[in-house]
Each structure stands twice: as structure tokens, then as C-alpha cells.
């Protein structure tokens, strides 16, 4: 693997960790529960975990675009202020 590939992988992991932190903060869930929610949304949407995590971070930070529509559809209400059930219905 090239250095560029390693850097991209490291960046993706940081974004996923940040997205987990967003869900932990908003839901009061554990990191494991937050990761499971990201995985569930990935399965439901067919979007890769790095992309869906990036979308969640963008929506949470107010920098989202049309590219982040799926993340907004899943977590928009939660981010706007209402605590709602996780995407997997628990």
C-alpha cells in the first residue's frame, strides 16, 4: 500500500471516530452502539461507512451539501435538536 493509501485510510478512520463521537454526544450512547448505528445505516443505504460518517460530520457541523443528503435524511432531526431513536429502531 502506498503512503497516499495509508493517509486516506487514516483520514477515514478519523472521520469515523468523529462521527461516532457525534452520535455519542447526541444520543448518549456508547461508542460501540454508535458504531453499530453507522454500520446499520451503511447496510440500509449501501453507502460506504467512510462516506456516511463524513456525511454525518458535515451535517452536524453545518457544512453539508447535496452529497450528504442520505446522512441528513437519517440524522437531520436528531441534529436539529430532538433526541430520537437510533436508526436501527432501538
N, C-alpha and C positions, 0 to 999 in steps of 0.2 A: 504494500500500500504506500502511496506517495505521501509526502508531507502535507500536501493540499488535502488529500483524502482524510488524513488524521485530523487536520484542523477542522474540516467540515463535520466530522463525527463528533469532535469535542464541542463544537458550537451547537450541534443538535442536542447533545446531552444537556448543555447548559440551558437551552430553551425549554426542554422537557422538565428539568428541575425547577425552572422559574414557573412554568405552567402548574406544576404540582403545588408549588408554594401559593400560587393564586387560589387554587381550589381549597387548599388547607385553610387559608385565611378567610375565604368567603363562606365555606361550608362548616368549618370547624372539624373537618375530617382528619384522619391520619394520612401521612404521606402514602401509605400502601393503598388506602381507599381512594385517594386522589389519582394515583397511577392507574388503578383498576378502572376508574371512570374514564380516563383518557383512552385506555385500551378498548373499553366498551364503545366509545364514540368512534374510534378508529374502525372497529368492526362494523358498526352501523352505517358509516358513511363511505367506507372504502378509501378514505384519505389516510396517508401515512401519519404515523404518530408525531414525527417531527413537524410536519405541516400543520396538523391540527393543534399541536401545542403552540406553535408560532402564532396561529390564528387566535388562540385564547389569550396569549400575552398581548397581542395587538389590540384585541377588543378591550381587554382590561386596562390597557394604558391609553386608550382613546386614539390610537393611531391606525385603526383598522381601515381596510378598503374593501372593495367588492371581492377581492381574493379571499377575504376572511368571512364570507357570508355564512358558511356552514358553522363555524365557531360561534358567530353571532346568533345564529338560529338556536344553537344548543345552550349557550350560556348568557345570552344578552339580558334576559330578565334577571338572572342572578346578579350580574354585574351592575345593572341599573338599581339594585338595592333590595330586592326581595330575596330572602333565603328560600330556595325551593329544593325539591327532592333531586338527588343526583340523576344523571342521565339514565342510569340502569334501574331506576324506579325504587331504590331502597330509601 
